[in-house]
């Protein structure tokens, strides 16, 4: 599992999407996803192509 997991990782840390990392109504910032991905060894660049609330149709952003 990578850091984008919703589980406890092999090093004992929570994956970025682990439910205990969030509280109800807390916003999810795209910058955190970029920072997490860029912190991985060997990652040179990151391009997120879709970022939207689950279950909502895209609004072209």
Backbone torsions as a table, in degrees:
resi	resn	phi	psi	omega
1	UNK	NA	139.4	177.8
2	UNK	-90.7	-178.8	-178.8
3	UNK	-65.1	-19.4	179.5
4	UNK	-78.8	7.4	-175.9
5	UNK	-71.9	160.8	172.8
6	UNK	-103.0	19.2	-176.5
7	UNK	-119.2	175.7	171.6
8	UNK	-78.2	129.4	-177.0
9	UNK	-81.9	169.0	-176.6
10	UNK	-62.5	-24.4	178.3
11	UNK	-87.4	4.4	178.1
12	UNK	91.0	-9.1	178.7
13	UNK	-82.0	157.3	175.8
14	UNK	-82.5	141.7	172.1
15	UNK	-65.2	159.6	-174.9
16	UNK	-59.5	-28.7	-179.3
17	UNK	-100.0	12.5	178.4
18	UNK	-61.0	135.1	-176.4
19	UNK	-59.3	-27.1	179.4
20	UNK	-72.9	-7.7	177.2
21	UNK	-84.0	-3.6	-174.7
22	UNK	-131.2	153.7	170.2
23	UNK	-118.8	160.9	-177.4
24	UNK	-57.1	129.5	177.3
25	UNK	82.7	-2.3	-179.3
26	UNK	-72.2	133.6	178.7
27	UNK	-71.2	152.9	173.8
28	UNK	-108.5	121.4	-176.6
29	UNK	-97.6	132.5	179.3
30	UNK	-61.0	-33.5	-179.3
31	UNK	-61.0	-33.7	178.2
32	UNK	-66.9	-37.5	178.7
33	UNK	-67.0	-42.3	176.1
34	UNK	-61.1	-47.5	-178.0
35	UNK	-61.7	-41.8	179.9
36	UNK	-63.7	-45.8	-179.4
37	UNK	-66.6	-41.0	-178.3
38	UNK	-70.8	-19.2	179.6
39	UNK	-79.6	-10.9	179.8
40	UNK	-71.8	138.9	177.5
41	UNK	-58.5	133.9	176.4
42	UNK	89.1	-9.6	179.7
43	UNK	-80.6	125.5	-179.8
44	UNK	-99.6	-40.1	-178.5
45	UNK	-147.5	156.7	179.4
46	UNK	-133.3	136.0	174.7
47	UNK	-134.7	111.1	177.0
48	UNK	-91.2	124.2	-173.7
49	UNK	-100.5	-14.8	179.1
50	UNK	-149.4	131.1	-178.9
51	UNK	-145.4	102.3	-178.8
52	UNK	-151.8	161.4	177.2
53	UNK	-66.1	134.3	-179.3
54	UNK	-60.8	133.7	177.6
55	UNK	89.2	-8.9	177.9
56	UNK	-101.3	138.1	177.6
57	UNK	-66.3	150.2	178.3
58	UNK	-61.5	144.7	178.2
59	UNK	-112.6	21.5	176.1
60	UNK	77.8	15.2	-179.5
61	UNK	-93.9	NA	NA
